[in-house]
Amino acid sequence: MIELFNFRELIELWRSDNLLEQAFNDSHEMLESTQEMFHESVRSLRQSDNSEMKFNVYDKDIEINKYEREVREKVLKHLAITGGANIIPGLILTSIVIDIERLGDYTKNIMDLAVEHPKKLSCGNHEDDVREIETGVTDLFDRVIPVVRATDKDLAGALVNEYLWITKKCDSVLSELIREEVEALSVSEAVSTALYVRYLKRVAAHLLNIATSVVNPFRAIGFVKDHGHE
């Protein structure tokens, strides 16, 4: 059964079909664009006092949505031409680009937050935890791209296990913000911190989903040891 193929074997199937190869390359362009968006959005929120952008994140998001439509179209054409042969690679690609599109949405949310909170966001006594989460998500983003490109199942599995802590850490910070009065933060800073942590959690979750596409058969993409991490 094709679900038993590993990710590298599926890549070879894609490369033997011009439409699927183009779609796979498009997915990499999407992922690299969302990485640029993420870095710029975080910089604007956490390092800038005027929410200025080095490039327009919203325009990038439009490009990502366009890529997603093009990937879907190419997968659909492939299935129409082949009569549904090698359907699993197309389904995996479709799953991956959905996660990438959601990455763009949550990154755009961070940019929206930076616009609404133009001063550099300070997280008070949660600063160390938020910075740890922020650094973890940034590292995960930087490492997912080459792992997917290399189709390395072992590295992808290790990556998932290494960064599962992020979502748990986010939940811990959010619980503290909800249950406790944070005297060191204004209402604006407390709300902005909670939203930022929530967005970081979702970015991490979608990156982990993408990593599981390298490790798991199609039916288990987005799950770790048969338990959803989201």
N, C-alpha and C positions, 0 to 999 in steps of 0.2 A: 504494500500500500504506500502511496506517495507521502502520507503523513509520517511515515517512518524515516523518510529522507532527512538528513541533517541539513542545516541552513546552507552550508557550502555547496552541497549537491543541488539545492534549489537555485542557488545563484547561477550555477552552470546551466541549468535549464533556462533561466532568464536570459543569459547571454547567448543562448542558441536561438533566441527569438528576438528580432530587432525591436518590436514594440515593447516587450517586457524589459529589455535592456534599457531602452530610452526611459521607461517609467521608473526603473530602479535608479538611474542617474538623476532623474528629476527629484526623487525622494531625498537623495543626498544634498541636492541644491536647497531643498526646503529645510533640511535639518541644519545646514550651515547658516542659512538666513535667520532661522529662529535663534541660533546661538548668538549671532551678532545683535539681534534685537534684545535678547536677554541681557547681555553684557551692558548695552547702552541704557536699558531701562533701569537696571540696578545702579549703574553709575549716576544717573540723573536723580534717582530717589535718595541715594545714600551718600553721595559725594558733592552734589551741586546744591547751591542755594537759589537757583533761578529756574530749574526744570528745563533748561535748554538742552536740545538734542544735537548730537554731531551729525545725525541723519534722521530722516523722518521714519519713525518706527511704524506709523500707521500705513505709510506707503509700502513698507516691507510686508506688512500683514496682508495687504491686498495682493501682493505678488505670491505669497504663500498660498492664499486661497485659490489663485489662478493655477498654480502648480498642482494643487490637489485635484482640481477639475480635470487637468490634462492627464494626470496619472490614471484617474478613473476611466477617462475616455480611452486611453491606450490599453488598459486592461480589458475593457469591454470589447474593443476591436479585436484584441488577441483571442478572446473567448469566442467571438462571432466567427472569426476566420478559422480557428482550429476545431470548432464544434464542441468547445468545453474541455479539450484536452489540456492536461497540466493546469487544472483549475486552482490547486492549492497555492502555487506561487503568486497568482493574481490576487487571491484572497489575503495572503500575507502582506503583499504590497499595499493593498487597500487598508488593511488594519494599521500598518505603520504610518501611512500618510494621515489617517484620522488622528492618531496620537500627535503627529507633528503639527497638524492644524490646531489642535487644542493647546499645544505648547505656545503657538503664536498668539492665541487668545489670552492665555494667562499672562504672557509677557506683555501684551498690550494693556492688560489690567494693571500691571505694575507701573507702566508708563502713565496711565490715567491717574493712578495714585500719586505719582510724582508731580503731575500737573496740578492736582487738587491740594497737594502738600508741597509747595515749591521750596520751602526751607529743607535743608538736609535733615532726614529723619533720624531722630535719636530714640532709642528704645529703652532708655532708663536702665533700671536694674536687670532688664532682660537683654541688654546689649550683647553680652558675651555669648548667650545662647543663640540669639538671632544671627550674630556674626558667624558662629560655628555652622549653623544651618545654611546660611548664605554661601559660605566657602564650600561646604559639602555639595550643594546643588551646582555651583559653578564648576567644581572639579568633575562631578558626574557628567555634566553637559560636555565638558572638554574631552572626556574619556569615552563616552558612548559613540561618538562619530567614528573614530578610527577602529573601534571594535566591530561596529556594524560593517564598515567598509572592508575589514579584513575577514569578516564572517568567522570569527574565532569563537567557537562555542565555549571553550574552557574559560577564556577571558571574560566573556559575557556573563557566564554563570558566577564567576568570582566577583564581577562588578555588581551584580544584583545583590549578592550576599553582603558585600562590603558596605553598600549604601542604604540598606533597608532601615537603618537607624534614623534616617532623616525624617521619615513620616512620623515615627514615634516621638521624636524630639519636638516636632511641630505640634503634635497633639498635646504634649506636656506644657509647652509655652502657652498655647491657646487656653488650656484649662486654667492655668494660673491667672491669665488675664481676665477670664470670665469670673472666676471665683473670688479674686482678691481685689481690694482697692489699691491702685497703684499711685501712691502719693507723688512719686517722682515724675510722673507723666501727666501732661494735660489730657483732656478728653480727646482732642484731635490726635495727639501722639499715640494714645492708647488704642484708639480705633484704627489708626493707620498701621500700627505695629501688628495688630491682630489680622488685618486684611493682608498685609505683606507676608506674614508667616503662612497664612492660608494659601496664598498664591504660590509661595515657594514649595509648599507641600504638594500642590497639584502639578507643578512643573516636575518635581522629583518623581511623582507617581507615573507621569506619562513617559519620562525618560526610562524608568524601570520597565514599563510596558514594552518599549522599543527594544530594550536589552533582552527581554524574555523571548522576543520574536526570533532571536538567534539561537536560543537554548531549547525552547519548547516546540512541540508540534502545534499546528494551528489551533486545535481545540483548547490548548492550555496557554495561549499567549495572554499575558497580563496576570498570570498566576504564578505563585512561588510555592513549590511542593504541594500543589493542589489546593492552596489557600490563597484567596485574593489579597493582595497587599494594599488595595485601595480602600 
